[in-house]
C-alpha cells in the first residue's frame, strides 16, 4: 500500500528515518523522500491503515505536523501551473489554499523560489492564473502562468 506523507522537511528527513517510523506498523517495502513530501510503501493494508491513523498529525520535527494519508493517483490529465518568485516564507499548504479558492488542487510543490500547482480543470487553472498573477504573497509578487507543457499526462 502506498502512503503519502506531506509536510516533510526533505533537507533534514532521511528515507531511513521515515522507514523506521513506519516499520512499527508493518513491513516497509520502500521509502522515497522528496522536498516537502514522501511516499512510503507498506506491504500490509492493515499496517498501512494503522500507520495513517497513528501518524497523521505526528510531529517528526517540532512545529511540522505530518500529513499522512493513502496515496491517490493523479487524474489522467491535470493543468500544470508555474508559480515564480515564491517567498521562502510561503509553505506549499499556504499556496495550495490560495489556489483552492479557484478549484480543486491535485498537487502543489514549492521548490526553492518557485512552485508547480496541478489543477484538475482548465477553467479553474485559467481563473487562478488570471486572479493570482502579480498578487503579493508573503512580501513577494508571484508570477503565475500555465507551465510550458500545459496539460500533462500522469507521471510527468
SEMI-996960 format. One record per atom (N, C-alpha, C): residue number from 1; residue in three letters; atom name; x, y, z. Coordinates in steps of 0.2 Angstrom, whole numbers. Each point is the difference from the previous one (the first is absolute). Example, Ala and Ser with C-alpha at 12.3 -4.5 7.8 and 13.67 -1.06 7.14 Angstrom:
PT i aa at xx yy zz
PT 1 Ala N 66 -28 39
PT 1 Ala CA -4 6 0
PT 1 Ala C 4 6 0
PT 2 Ser N -2 5 -4
PT 2 Ser CA 4 6 1
PT 2 Ser C -4 5 3
% end
This chain:
PT i aa at xx yy zz
PT 1 Unk N 4 -6 0
PT 1 Unk CA -4 6 0
PT 1 Unk C 4 6 0
PT 2 Unk N -1 5 -4
PT 2 Unk CA 4 6 -1
PT 2 Unk C -3 5 4
PT 3 Unk N 4 3 5
PT 3 Unk CA -2 5 4
PT 3 Unk C 3 7 -1
PT 4 Unk N -4 5 -1
PT 4 Unk CA 3 7 -1
PT 4 Unk C 1 3 7
PT 5 Unk N 6 3 1
PT 5 Unk CA 2 4 6
PT 5 Unk C 2 7 -2
PT 6 Unk N -4 5 2
PT 6 Unk CA 1 7 -2
PT 6 Unk C 3 3 6
PT 7 Unk N 2 6 -1
PT 7 Unk CA 3 5 5
PT 7 Unk C 7 -3 2
PT 8 Unk N 3 -3 -4
PT 8 Unk CA 7 -3 2
PT 8 Unk C 5 5 -2
PT 9 Unk N 5 1 5
PT 9 Unk CA 6 4 -2
PT 9 Unk C 5 -4 -3
PT 10 Unk N 0 0 -7
PT 10 Unk CA 4 -5 -4
PT 10 Unk C 8 2 1
PT 11 Unk N 1 6 2
PT 11 Unk CA 8 1 2
PT 11 Unk C 2 -4 6
PT 12 Unk N -4 -1 5
PT 12 Unk CA 2 -3 6
PT 12 Unk C -3 -7 1
PT 13 Unk N -4 -2 -4
PT 13 Unk CA -4 -7 1
PT 13 Unk C 3 -5 -5
PT 14 Unk N 2 -5 3
PT 14 Unk CA 3 -6 -4
PT 14 Unk C -5 -5 -2
PT 15 Unk N 1 -4 -5
PT 15 Unk CA -5 -6 -1
PT 15 Unk C 1 -5 6
PT 16 Unk N 6 -1 2
PT 16 Unk CA 1 -4 6
PT 16 Unk C -4 2 6
PT 17 Unk N 0 6 1
PT 17 Unk CA -4 3 6
PT 17 Unk C -8 -1 -1
PT 18 Unk N -2 1 -6
PT 18 Unk CA -7 -1 -1
PT 18 Unk C -2 -8 0
PT 19 Unk N 4 -4 -3
PT 19 Unk CA -1 -7 0
PT 19 Unk C 0 -3 7
PT 20 Unk N 5 3 5
PT 20 Unk CA 0 -3 7
PT 20 Unk C -7 2 3
PT 21 Unk N -2 6 -1
PT 21 Unk CA -7 3 3
PT 21 Unk C -6 -5 -2
PT 22 Unk N 0 -1 -7
PT 22 Unk CA -5 -4 -3
PT 22 Unk C 0 -8 2
PT 23 Unk N 6 -2 1
PT 23 Unk CA 1 -7 1
PT 23 Unk C -3 -3 6
PT 24 Unk N -2 4 5
PT 24 Unk CA -4 -2 6
PT 24 Unk C -7 -2 -2
PT 25 Unk N -2 1 -6
PT 25 Unk CA -7 -2 -2
PT 25 Unk C 0 -5 -6
PT 26 Unk N 5 -2 -3
PT 26 Unk CA 1 -5 -5
PT 26 Unk C 6 0 -3
PT 27 Unk N 1 -4 -5
PT 27 Unk CA 6 -1 -4
PT 27 Unk C 1 6 -5
PT 28 Unk N 5 4 1
PT 28 Unk CA 1 5 -5
PT 28 Unk C 4 -2 -6
PT 29 Unk N -3 0 -6
PT 29 Unk CA 3 -2 -6
PT 29 Unk C 5 5 -3
PT 30 Unk N -2 6 0
PT 30 Unk CA 4 5 -2
PT 30 Unk C -2 7 2
PT 31 Unk N 4 5 0
PT 31 Unk CA -1 7 3
PT 31 Unk C 4 5 -5
PT 32 Unk N -4 5 -2
PT 32 Unk CA 3 5 -4
PT 32 Unk C -2 7 2
PT 33 Unk N 6 4 2
PT 33 Unk CA -2 6 2
PT 33 Unk C 2 6 -5
PT 34 Unk N -5 4 -1
PT 34 Unk CA 1 5 -5
PT 34 Unk C 1 7 4
PT 35 Unk N -1 6 -3
PT 35 Unk CA 1 6 4
PT 35 Unk C -4 1 6
PT 36 Unk N -7 -1 -1
PT 36 Unk CA -4 2 6
PT 36 Unk C -5 -6 1
PT 37 Unk N 1 -6 -3
PT 37 Unk CA -5 -5 0
PT 37 Unk C 4 -7 -1
PT 38 Unk N -3 -5 2
PT 38 Unk CA 3 -7 -1
PT 38 Unk C -5 -5 -2
PT 39 Unk N 2 -6 -2
PT 39 Unk CA -4 -6 -1
PT 39 Unk C 3 -5 3
PT 40 Unk N -4 -4 4
PT 40 Unk CA 2 -6 4
PT 40 Unk C -4 -6 -3
PT 41 Unk N 3 -5 -2
PT 41 Unk CA -4 -6 -2
PT 41 Unk C 0 -5 6
PT 42 Unk N -6 -2 3
PT 42 Unk CA 0 -5 5
PT 42 Unk C -4 -6 -3
PT 43 Unk N 3 -6 1
PT 43 Unk CA -3 -6 -3
PT 43 Unk C -7 -1 2
PT 44 Unk N -2 0 7
PT 44 Unk CA -6 -2 2
PT 44 Unk C -5 6 0
PT 45 Unk N -6 -1 -3
PT 45 Unk CA -5 5 0
PT 45 Unk C -2 2 7
PT 46 Unk N -1 -5 5
PT 46 Unk CA -2 2 7
PT 46 Unk C 6 4 3
PT 47 Unk N 6 -1 -1
PT 47 Unk CA 6 3 3
PT 47 Unk C 0 8 -3
PT 48 Unk N -2 0 -6
PT 48 Unk CA 0 7 -4
PT 48 Unk C -6 4 4
PT 49 Unk N -5 -3 1
PT 49 Unk CA -6 4 3
PT 49 Unk C 2 2 7
PT 50 Unk N 3 -5 4
PT 50 Unk CA 2 2 7
PT 50 Unk C 5 5 0
PT 51 Unk N 5 0 -5
PT 51 Unk CA 5 6 0
PT 51 Unk C -3 6 -2
PT 52 Unk N -5 0 -4
PT 52 Unk CA -4 7 -2
PT 52 Unk C -3 2 6
PT 53 Unk N -4 -4 3
PT 53 Unk CA -4 2 6
PT 53 Unk C 5 3 6
PT 54 Unk N 6 -4 1
PT 54 Unk CA 4 2 5
PT 54 Unk C 5 6 -1
PT 55 Unk N 2 1 -6
PT 55 Unk CA 5 5 -2
PT 55 Unk C -3 6 -3
PT 56 Unk N -6 0 -2
PT 56 Unk CA -3 7 -3
PT 56 Unk C 0 5 6
PT 57 Unk N 4 5 -2
PT 57 Unk CA 0 6 6
PT 57 Unk C 6 -1 4
PT 58 Unk N 4 -6 -1
PT 58 Unk CA 6 -1 4
PT 58 Unk C 5 5 -1
PT 59 Unk N 4 3 4
PT 59 Unk CA 5 5 -1
PT 59 Unk C 7 -4 0
PT 60 Unk N 2 -1 -6
PT 60 Unk CA 7 -3 -1
PT 60 Unk C 5 5 2
PT 61 Unk N -1 7 -1
PT 61 Unk CA 4 5 2
PT 61 Unk C -5 5 3
PT 62 Unk N 3 4 5
PT 62 Unk CA -5 4 4
PT 62 Unk C -3 5 -5
PT 63 Unk N -7 1 1
PT 63 Unk CA -4 5 -4
PT 63 Unk C -1 -3 -7
PT 64 Unk N 1 -6 -2
PT 64 Unk CA -1 -2 -7
PT 64 Unk C -4 -7 1
PT 65 Unk N -7 1 0
PT 65 Unk CA -4 -6 1
PT 65 Unk C -1 -3 -7
PT 66 Unk N 2 -7 0
PT 66 Unk CA -1 -3 -6
PT 66 Unk C -7 -1 -3
PT 67 Unk N -1 0 -6
PT 67 Unk CA -6 -2 -3
PT 67 Unk C 1 -7 -3
PT 68 Unk N -3 -5 3
PT 68 Unk CA 1 -7 -2
PT 68 Unk C -7 -3 -3
PT 69 Unk N 0 -2 -6
PT 69 Unk CA -6 -2 -3
PT 69 Unk C 1 -5 -5
PT 70 Unk N -5 -4 -2
PT 70 Unk CA 1 -5 -6
PT 70 Unk C 2 4 -6
PT 71 Unk N 5 -2 -4
PT 71 Unk CA 1 3 -6
PT 71 Unk C -5 0 -5
PT 72 Unk N -2 5 -3
PT 72 Unk CA -5 0 -6
PT 72 Unk C 4 2 -6
PT 73 Unk N -2 -4 -5
PT 73 Unk CA 3 1 -7
PT 73 Unk C -2 7 -2
PT 74 Unk N 4 4 -4
PT 74 Unk CA -2 6 -3
PT 74 Unk C -5 -2 -6
PT 75 Unk N -5 4 -1
PT 75 Unk CA -4 -1 -6
PT 75 Unk C 4 0 -6
PT 76 Unk N -3 -3 -5
PT 76 Unk CA 3 -1 -6
PT 76 Unk C 3 6 -3
PT 77 Unk N -4 5 0
PT 77 Unk CA 3 7 -2
PT 77 Unk C -1 5 5
PT 78 Unk N 5 4 1
PT 78 Unk CA -1 6 4
PT 78 Unk C 3 6 -3
PT 79 Unk N -1 6 2
PT 79 Unk CA 2 6 -3
PT 79 Unk C 6 2 5
PT 80 Unk N 6 1 -3
PT 80 Unk CA 6 1 4
PT 80 Unk C 1 8 0
PT 81 Unk N 1 3 5
PT 81 Unk CA 1 7 1
PT 81 Unk C 7 1 3
PT 82 Unk N 3 5 -3
PT 82 Unk CA 7 2 3
PT 82 Unk C -1 6 4
PT 83 Unk N 2 0 6
PT 83 Unk CA 0 6 4
PT 83 Unk C 7 2 2
PT 84 Unk N 2 6 -2
PT 84 Unk CA 7 2 1
PT 84 Unk C 0 6 5
PT 85 Unk N 6 1 3
PT 85 Unk CA 1 5 5
PT 85 Unk C -4 -1 6
PT 86 Unk N 1 -7 2
PT 86 Unk CA -4 -2 7
PT 86 Unk C 5 2 5
PT 87 Unk N -3 3 6
PT 87 Unk CA 4 2 6
PT 87 Unk C 2 -7 3
PT 88 Unk N 6 0 3
PT 88 Unk CA 2 -5 4
PT 88 Unk C -4 -1 6
PT 89 Unk N -4 5 2
PT 89 Unk CA -5 -1 6
PT 89 Unk C -6 -3 -2
PT 90 Unk N -2 -1 -6
PT 90 Unk CA -6 -3 -3
PT 90 Unk C 1 -8 0
PT 91 Unk N -5 -3 4
PT 91 Unk CA 0 -8 0
PT 91 Unk C -4 -2 -6
PT 92 Unk N 1 -7 -2
PT 92 Unk CA -5 -2 -5
PT 92 Unk C -7 0 2
PT 93 Unk N -1 -1 6
PT 93 Unk CA -7 0 3
PT 93 Unk C -3 7 -1
PT 94 Unk N 3 5 1
PT 94 Unk CA -2 7 -1
PT 94 Unk C -2 1 -7
PT 95 Unk N 5 -2 -4
PT 95 Unk CA -1 1 -7
PT 95 Unk C -6 -4 -3
PT 96 Unk N 0 -6 2
PT 96 Unk CA -6 -5 -2
PT 96 Unk C -7 4 2
PT 97 Unk N 0 2 6
PT 97 Unk CA -6 4 3
PT 97 Unk C -2 6 -5
PT 98 Unk N 5 3 -2
PT 98 Unk CA -1 6 -4
PT 98 Unk C -3 -2 -7
PT 99 Unk N 2 -6 -3
PT 99 Unk CA -2 -2 -6
PT 99 Unk C -7 -4 0
PT 100 Unk N -1 -3 6
PT 100 Unk CA -6 -4 1
PT 100 Unk C -6 5 0
PT 101 Unk N 1 6 1
PT 101 Unk CA -6 5 -1
PT 101 Unk C -3 0 -7
PT 102 Unk N 4 -2 -4
PT 102 Unk CA -2 0 -7
PT 102 Unk C -2 -7 -3
PT 103 Unk N 1 -5 4
PT 103 Unk CA -2 -7 -2
PT 103 Unk C 5 -5 3
PT 104 Unk N -2 -7 -1
PT 104 Unk CA 4 -5 3
PT 104 Unk C 7 0 -2
PT 105 Unk N 5 -1 5
PT 105 Unk CA 7 0 -1
PT 105 Unk C 2 -7 1
PT 106 Unk N 3 -3 -5
PT 106 Unk CA 2 -7 0
PT 106 Unk C 7 -1 4
PT 107 Unk N 4 5 -2
PT 107 Unk CA 7 -1 3
PT 107 Unk C 3 7 0
PT 108 Unk N 4 2 5
PT 108 Unk CA 3 6 1
PT 108 Unk C 7 -1 3
PT 109 Unk N 5 2 -4
PT 109 Unk CA 7 -1 3
PT 109 Unk C 4 6 -1
PT 110 Unk N 3 3 6
PT 110 Unk CA 4 6 0
PT 110 Unk C 7 -3 -1
PT 111 Unk N 4 3 -4
PT 111 Unk CA 7 -2 -1
PT 111 Unk C 4 6 0
PT 112 Unk N 3 2 5
PT 112 Unk CA 4 6 1
PT 112 Unk C -4 6 -1
PT 113 Unk N 1 4 -5
PT 113 Unk CA -4 6 -1
PT 113 Unk C -5 -1 -6
PT 114 Unk N -2 -6 -1
PT 114 Unk CA -5 -1 -5
PT 114 Unk C -4 -6 2
PT 115 Unk N -6 -1 -4
PT 115 Unk CA -4 -5 2
PT 115 Unk C -4 -3 -6
PT 116 Unk N -3 -6 0
PT 116 Unk CA -4 -2 -5
PT 116 Unk C -7 -2 4
PT 117 Unk N -5 2 -3
PT 117 Unk CA -7 -2 2
PT 117 Unk C -4 -3 -5
PT 118 Unk N -2 -6 2
PT 118 Unk CA -4 -4 -5
PT 118 Unk C -7 1 1
PT 119 Unk N -4 2 -4
PT 119 Unk CA -8 1 1
PT 119 Unk C -3 -5 -5
PT 120 Unk N -6 -2 2
PT 120 Unk CA -4 -5 -4
PT 120 Unk C -3 3 -6
PT 121 Unk N -3 6 0
PT 121 Unk CA -3 2 -5
PT 121 Unk C 3 6 -4
PT 122 Unk N 0 1 -6
PT 122 Unk CA 2 5 -4
PT 122 Unk C -2 7 2
PT 123 Unk N -7 0 1
PT 123 Unk CA -3 7 2
PT 123 Unk C 2 2 7
PT 124 Unk N 1 -4 4
PT 124 Unk CA 2 1 7
PT 124 Unk C 8 3 0
PT 125 Unk N 4 -4 -4
PT 125 Unk CA 7 2 -1
PT 125 Unk C 0 7 -3
PT 126 Unk N -4 2 -5
PT 126 Unk CA 0 6 -3
PT 126 Unk C -2 6 4
PT 127 Unk N -5 -2 4
PT 127 Unk CA -3 5 5
PT 127 Unk C 6 2 5
PT 128 Unk N 3 -6 3
PT 128 Unk CA 5 1 5
PT 128 Unk C 6 5 -3
PT 129 Unk N 2 -2 -6
PT 129 Unk CA 5 4 -3
PT 129 Unk C -2 7 -1
PT 130 Unk N -6 2 -2
PT 130 Unk CA -2 6 -1
PT 130 Unk C -1 4 7
PT 131 Unk N -2 -3 5
PT 131 Unk CA -1 3 6
PT 131 Unk C 6 1 4
PT 132 Unk N 5 -5 0
PT 132 Unk CA 6 0 4
PT 132 Unk C 6 3 -3
PT 133 Unk N 0 0 -6
PT 133 Unk CA 7 3 -3
PT 133 Unk C 1 7 2
PT 134 Unk N 6 1 3
PT 134 Unk CA 1 7 2
PT 134 Unk C -2 1 7
PT 135 Unk N -3 -4 3
PT 135 Unk CA -3 0 7
PT 135 Unk C 6 0 5
PT 136 Unk N 0 4 5
PT 136 Unk CA 5 0 5
PT 136 Unk C -1 -6 6
PT 137 Unk N 4 -4 0
PT 137 Unk CA 0 -6 5
PT 137 Unk C 6 0 4
PT 138 Unk N -1 1 7
PT 138 Unk CA 6 0 5
PT 138 Unk C 5 5 -3
PT 139 Unk N -2 6 -2
PT 139 Unk CA 5 5 -2
PT 139 Unk C 3 0 -6
PT 140 Unk N -2 -5 -5
PT 140 Unk CA 3 0 -6
PT 140 Unk C -6 -1 -5
PT 141 Unk N 1 3 -6
PT 141 Unk CA -5 0 -5
PT 141 Unk C 1 -6 -4
PT 142 Unk N -5 -5 0
PT 142 Unk CA 1 -6 -4
PT 142 Unk C -2 0 -7
PT 143 Unk N 4 -3 -4
PT 143 Unk CA -1 -1 -7
PT 143 Unk C -4 -6 -2
PT 144 Unk N -6 0 -2
PT 144 Unk CA -4 -6 -1
PT 144 Unk C -2 -1 -8
PT 145 Unk N 2 -6 -2
PT 145 Unk CA -1 -1 -7
PT 145 Unk C -1 -7 -2
PT 146 Unk N -3 -2 -5
PT 146 Unk CA -1 -7 -2
PT 146 Unk C 7 -3 -1
PT 147 Unk N 2 -5 2
PT 147 Unk CA 7 -3 -1
PT 147 Unk C 0 -2 -8
PT 148 Unk N 6 1 -2
PT 148 Unk CA 2 -1 -7
PT 148 Unk C -4 -6 -3
PT 149 Unk N 0 -5 4
PT 149 Unk CA -3 -7 -3
PT 149 Unk C -7 1 1
PT 150 Unk N -3 4 4
PT 150 Unk CA -7 1 1
PT 150 Unk C -3 -6 3
PT 151 Unk N -4 -4 -4
PT 151 Unk CA -3 -6 2
PT 151 Unk C 5 -6 0
PT 152 Unk N 1 -3 6
PT 152 Unk CA 4 -5 0
PT 152 Unk C -3 -7 2
PT 153 Unk N 3 -5 -4
PT 153 Unk CA -3 -7 2
PT 153 Unk C 3 -2 7
PT 154 Unk N -4 -5 3
PT 154 Unk CA 2 -3 7
PT 154 Unk C 8 -2 -1
PT 155 Unk N 3 2 6
PT 155 Unk CA 7 -2 0
PT 155 Unk C 5 5 -2
PT 156 Unk N -2 5 -3
PT 156 Unk CA 4 5 -3
PT 156 Unk C 3 5 5
% end
